[in-house]
């Protein structure tokens, strides 16, 4: 997960996309999302500095759904044994 607080701080300071990417190690897409959120909420540098992690997480939801507990996990031991026994066994066959 990106460090949205750091991105916000740098974006509000007027840094370019390239500078933010180099400093934080995030994608340009995440920077665009932060800039869009800053504009939508009218966030200032002082507000961004005083935000706690829960507030920031609420502004940037992950969007992934929870994985069902009913999911059957692969039997990796069996797959590994098949790969060792049969040299023509491929990863695609394992899936």
MDTraj code that builds the backbone (N, CA, C; nanometers):
import mdtraj as md
import numpy as np

residues = "UNK UNK UNK UNK UNK UNK UNK UNK UNK UNK UNK UNK UNK UNK UNK UNK UNK UNK UNK UNK UNK UNK UNK UNK UNK UNK UNK UNK UNK UNK UNK UNK UNK UNK UNK UNK UNK UNK UNK UNK UNK UNK UNK UNK UNK UNK UNK UNK UNK UNK UNK UNK UNK UNK UNK UNK UNK UNK UNK UNK UNK UNK UNK UNK UNK UNK UNK UNK UNK UNK UNK UNK UNK UNK UNK UNK UNK UNK UNK UNK UNK UNK UNK UNK UNK UNK UNK UNK UNK UNK UNK UNK UNK UNK UNK".split()
xyz = np.array([
    [0.0844, -0.1170, 0.0000],
    [0.0000, 0.0000, 0.0000],
    [0.0887, 0.1230, 0.0000],
    [0.0487, 0.2197, -0.0767],
    [0.1270, 0.3430, -0.0901],
    [0.1196, 0.4261, 0.0373],
    [0.2208, 0.5064, 0.0585],
    [0.2247, 0.5979, 0.1721],
    [0.1534, 0.7261, 0.1293],
    [0.0208, 0.7255, 0.1440],
    [-0.0609, 0.8362, 0.0950],
    [-0.0314, 0.9671, 0.1671],
    [0.0069, 0.9604, 0.2919],
    [0.0383, 1.0827, 0.3664],
    [0.1626, 1.1497, 0.3078],
    [0.2644, 1.0708, 0.2758],
    [0.3860, 1.1257, 0.2158],
    [0.3571, 1.1826, 0.0771],
    [0.2757, 1.1110, -0.0001],
    [0.2389, 1.1599, -0.1334],
    [0.1626, 1.2908, -0.1210],
    [0.0686, 1.2969, -0.0249],
    [-0.0097, 1.4186, -0.0036],
    [0.0805, 1.5364, 0.0317],
    [0.1736, 1.5116, 0.1225],
    [0.2644, 1.6179, 0.1673],
    [0.3464, 1.6722, 0.0504],
    [0.4010, 1.5815, -0.0304],
    [0.4820, 1.6243, -0.1439],
    [0.3984, 1.6924, -0.2524],
    [0.2776, 1.6414, -0.2763],
    [0.1906, 1.7020, -0.3771],
    [0.1485, 1.8426, -0.3353],
    [0.1179, 1.8603, -0.2078],
    [0.0786, 1.9928, -0.1590],
    [0.1964, 2.0902, -0.1575],
    [0.3183, 2.0369, -0.1503],
    [0.4378, 2.1217, -0.1542],
    [0.4722, 2.1630, -0.2972],
    [0.4007, 2.1066, -0.3952],
    [0.4201, 2.1463, -0.5346],
    [0.5222, 2.0652, -0.6109],
    [0.5576, 1.9478, -0.5608],
    [0.6546, 1.8631, -0.6307],
    [0.5901, 1.8000, -0.7544],
    [0.6736, 1.7681, -0.8532],
    [0.6246, 1.7068, -0.9761],
    [0.6004, 1.5578, -0.9555],
    [0.5339, 1.4975, -1.0526],
    [0.5075, 1.3537, -1.0465],
    [0.6395, 1.2766, -1.0364],
    [0.7365, 1.3123, -1.1179],
    [0.8644, 1.2408, -1.1191],
    [0.9361, 1.2503, -0.9852],
    [0.9318, 1.3663, -0.9229],
    [0.9957, 1.3834, -0.7930],
    [0.9268, 1.2996, -0.6859],
    [0.7945, 1.2945, -0.6908],
    [0.7193, 1.2160, -0.5922],
    [0.7449, 1.0671, -0.6118],
    [0.7474, 1.0227, -0.7372],
    [0.7748, 0.8818, -0.7657],
    [0.9130, 0.8440, -0.7131],
    [1.0122, 0.9297, -0.7353],
    [1.1481, 0.9014, -0.6901],
    [1.1571, 0.8994, -0.5371],
    [1.0844, 0.9881, -0.4709],
    [1.0927, 0.9987, -0.3251],
    [1.0165, 0.8885, -0.2532],
    [0.8967, 0.8577, -0.3017],
    [0.8091, 0.7646, -0.2299],
    [0.8125, 0.6240, -0.2891],
    [0.8388, 0.6127, -0.4185],
    [0.8398, 0.4822, -0.4830],
    [0.7000, 0.4319, -0.5140],
    [0.6120, 0.5219, -0.5520],
    [0.4738, 0.4855, -0.5836],
    [0.4515, 0.5012, -0.7334],
    [0.3309, 0.4713, -0.7775],
    [0.2985, 0.4849, -0.9188],
    [0.2376, 0.6219, -0.9471],
    [0.2401, 0.6601, -1.0724],
    [0.1788, 0.7871, -1.1130],
    [0.0272, 0.7829, -1.0911],
    [-0.0288, 0.6649, -1.1035],
    [-0.1727, 0.6484, -1.0820],
    [-0.2117, 0.6831, -0.9382],
    [-0.1287, 0.6407, -0.8431],
    [-0.1556, 0.6726, -0.7026],
    [-0.1418, 0.8221, -0.6768],
    [-0.0464, 0.8857, -0.7417],
    [-0.0293, 1.0300, -0.7264],
    [-0.1506, 1.1028, -0.7822],
    [-0.1991, 1.0586, -0.8977],
    [-0.3171, 1.1205, -0.9576],
    [-0.4385, 1.1056, -0.8659],
    [-0.4521, 0.9886, -0.8027],
    [-0.5637, 0.9660, -0.7106],
    [-0.5536, 1.0588, -0.5906],
    [-0.4320, 1.0789, -0.5400],
    [-0.4124, 1.1680, -0.4256],
    [-0.4453, 1.3118, -0.4641],
    [-0.3981, 1.3557, -0.5797],
    [-0.4247, 1.4928, -0.6231],
    [-0.5748, 1.5154, -0.6446],
    [-0.6420, 1.4158, -0.6982],
    [-0.7866, 1.4254, -0.7192],
    [-0.8588, 1.4354, -0.5839],
    [-0.8155, 1.3573, -0.4869],
    [-0.8754, 1.3601, -0.3535],
    [-0.8488, 1.4926, -0.2837],
    [-0.7276, 1.5452, -0.2982],
    [-0.6932, 1.6747, -0.2390],
    [-0.7859, 1.7828, -0.2928],
    [-0.8092, 1.7813, -0.4221],
    [-0.8976, 1.8796, -0.4843],
    [-1.0418, 1.8605, -0.4396],
    [-1.0867, 1.7357, -0.4350],
    [-1.2263, 1.7076, -0.3992],
    [-1.2585, 1.7476, -0.2552],
    [-1.1660, 1.7201, -0.1626],
    [-1.1895, 1.7494, -0.0213],
    [-1.1382, 1.8869, 0.0207],
    [-1.0634, 1.9552, -0.0669],
    [-1.0077, 2.0859, -0.0330],
    [-0.9071, 2.0780, 0.0805],
    [-0.8222, 1.9780, 0.0768],
    [-0.7259, 1.9544, 0.1841],
    [-0.6092, 2.0528, 0.1725],
    [-0.5697, 2.1088, 0.2852],
    [-0.4537, 2.1974, 0.2911],
    [-0.3362, 2.1219, 0.3517],
    [-0.2187, 2.1827, 0.3471],
    [-0.0991, 2.1176, 0.4025],
    [-0.1134, 2.0945, 0.5528],
    [-0.1746, 2.1888, 0.6239],
    [-0.1943, 2.1739, 0.7677],
    [-0.2890, 2.0601, 0.8013],
    [-0.3959, 2.0472, 0.7224],
    [-0.4904, 1.9379, 0.7449],
    [-0.4244, 1.8034, 0.7166],
    [-0.3463, 1.7972, 0.6108],
    [-0.2800, 1.6713, 0.5746],
    [-0.1822, 1.6281, 0.6831],
    [-0.1134, 1.7241, 0.7440],
    [-0.0161, 1.6916, 0.8482],
    [-0.0837, 1.6403, 0.9750],
    [-0.2059, 1.6868, 1.0010],
    [-0.2739, 1.6473, 1.1244],
    [-0.3624, 1.5234, 1.1090],
    [-0.3714, 1.4672, 0.9884],
    [-0.4564, 1.3488, 0.9657],
    [-0.3918, 1.2241, 1.0251],
    [-0.4763, 1.1401, 1.0839],
    [-0.4257, 1.0124, 1.1357],
    [-0.4403, 0.9054, 1.0273],
    [-0.3736, 0.7919, 1.0429],
    [-0.3776, 0.6864, 0.9406],
    [-0.5184, 0.6359, 0.9085],
    [-0.6078, 0.6333, 1.0057],
    [-0.7445, 0.5854, 0.9809],
    [-0.8191, 0.6805, 0.8876],
    [-0.8010, 0.8097, 0.9056],
    [-0.8660, 0.9078, 0.8177],
    [-0.8142, 0.8952, 0.6747],
    [-0.6845, 0.8782, 0.6623],
    [-0.6250, 0.8653, 0.5291],
    [-0.6713, 0.7360, 0.4625],
    [-0.6763, 0.6272, 0.5372],
    [-0.7230, 0.4994, 0.4822],
    [-0.8686, 0.5093, 0.4370],
    [-0.9483, 0.5888, 0.5063],
    [-1.0880, 0.6077, 0.4663],
    [-1.1020, 0.6838, 0.3360],
    [-1.0077, 0.7711, 0.3071],
    [-1.0115, 0.8479, 0.1825],
    [-0.9666, 0.7651, 0.0625],
    [-0.8828, 0.6647, 0.0865],
    [-0.8277, 0.5826, -0.0212],
    [-0.8579, 0.4358, 0.0056],
    [-0.9820, 0.3930, -0.0179],
    [-1.0169, 0.2530, 0.0087],
    [-0.9406, 0.1591, -0.0850],
    [-0.9121, 0.0417, -0.0345],
    [-0.8351, -0.0566, -0.1089],
    [-0.9144, -0.1108, -0.2280],
    [-1.0426, -0.1337, -0.2100],
    [-1.1272, -0.1805, -0.3193],
    [-1.1296, -0.3308, -0.3373],
    [-1.0420, -0.4012, -0.2685],
    [-1.0430, -0.5464, -0.2811],
    [-1.1469, -0.6049, -0.1862],
    [-1.2084, -0.7109, -0.2305],
    [-1.3058, -0.7791, -0.1464],
    [-1.2326, -0.8829, -0.0623],
    [-1.2920, -0.9152, 0.0485],
    [-1.2331, -1.0144, 0.1369],
    [-1.2410, -1.1523, 0.0727],
    [-1.1350, -1.2283, 0.0856],
    [-1.1309, -1.3631, 0.0302],
    [-1.2168, -1.4535, 0.1173],
    [-1.2960, -1.5333, 0.0539],
    [-1.3842, -1.6241, 0.1250],
    [-1.3042, -1.7277, 0.2029],
    [-1.3528, -1.7592, 0.3197],
    [-1.2880, -1.8614, 0.4019],
    [-1.3082, -2.0007, 0.3420],
    [-1.4056, -2.0150, 0.2511],
    [-1.4345, -2.1435, 0.1897],
    [-1.3361, -2.1790, 0.0788],
    [-1.2439, -2.0891, 0.0475],
    [-1.1472, -2.1105, -0.0586],
    [-1.0601, -2.2316, -0.0243],
    [-1.0477, -2.3205, -0.1184],
    [-0.9675, -2.4410, -0.0975],
    [-0.8240, -2.4107, -0.1391],
    [-0.7354, -2.4251, -0.0451],
    [-0.5947, -2.3955, -0.0727],
    [-0.5322, -2.5120, -0.1489],
    [-0.4408, -2.4811, -0.2414],
    [-0.3760, -2.5876, -0.3181],
    [-0.2893, -2.6762, -0.2288],
    [-0.2762, -2.7999, -0.2685],
    [-0.1899, -2.8940, -0.1980],
    [-0.0495, -2.8833, -0.2592],
    [0.0303, -2.7933, -0.2048],
    [0.1618, -2.7652, -0.2617],
    [0.2567, -2.8839, -0.2519],
    [0.2427, -2.9632, -0.1494],
    [0.3287, -3.0808, -0.1361],
    [0.3054, -3.1782, -0.2520],
    [0.1792, -3.1963, -0.2877],
    [0.1448, -3.2861, -0.3980],
    [0.1944, -3.2307, -0.5314],
    [0.1799, -3.0985, -0.5486],
    [0.2262, -3.0350, -0.6718],
    [0.3773, -3.0487, -0.6841],
    [0.4478, -3.0243, -0.5748],
    [0.5933, -3.0359, -0.5757],
    [0.6365, -3.1788, -0.6058],
    [0.5674, -3.2750, -0.5476],
    [0.5999, -3.4159, -0.5735],
    [0.5769, -3.4490, -0.7205],
    [0.4693, -3.3984, -0.7785],
    [0.4412, -3.4229, -0.9200],
    [0.5491, -3.3617, -1.0081],
    [0.5945, -3.2420, -0.9708],
    [0.6975, -3.1746, -1.0499],
    [0.8301, -3.2503, -1.0427],
    [0.8612, -3.3069, -0.9273],
    [0.9862, -3.3814, -0.9124],
    [0.9800, -3.5163, -0.9835],
    [0.8642, -3.5797, -0.9798],
    [0.8477, -3.7128, -1.0380],
    [0.8440, -3.7063, -1.1901],
    [0.7755, -3.6080, -1.2461],
    [0.7566, -3.5971, -1.3908],
    [0.8258, -3.4706, -1.4409],
    [0.9338, -3.4855, -1.5145],
    [1.0079, -3.3677, -1.5584],
    [0.9328, -3.2870, -1.6637],
    [0.8272, -3.3416, -1.7209],
    [0.7469, -3.2693, -1.8199],
    [0.6263, -3.2004, -1.7569],
    [0.6124, -3.2114, -1.6276],
    [0.5027, -3.1484, -1.5547],
    [0.5272, -2.9976, -1.5500],
    [0.4295, -2.9204, -1.5977],
    [0.4474, -2.7755, -1.6067],
    [0.3630, -2.7045, -1.4998],
    [0.3945, -2.5791, -1.4783],
    [0.3181, -2.4994, -1.3847],
    [0.1740, -2.4834, -1.4336],
    [0.1565, -2.4739, -1.5645],
    [0.0215, -2.4609, -1.6196],
    [-0.0618, -2.5842, -1.5861],
    [-0.0026, -2.6996, -1.5894],
    [-0.0753, -2.8209, -1.5516],
    [-0.1099, -2.8184, -1.4040],
    [-0.0234, -2.7616, -1.3238],
    [-0.0501, -2.7547, -1.1801],
    [-0.1724, -2.6689, -1.1524],
    [-0.1852, -2.5619, -1.2265],
    [-0.3014, -2.4751, -1.2065],
    [-0.4273, -2.5430, -1.2559],
])
top = md.Topology()
chain = top.add_chain()
for i, resn in enumerate(residues, 1):
    res = top.add_residue(resn, chain, resSeq=i)
    for name in ("N", "CA", "C"):
        top.add_atom(name, md.element.get_by_symbol(name[0]), res)
traj = md.Trajectory(xyz[None], top)
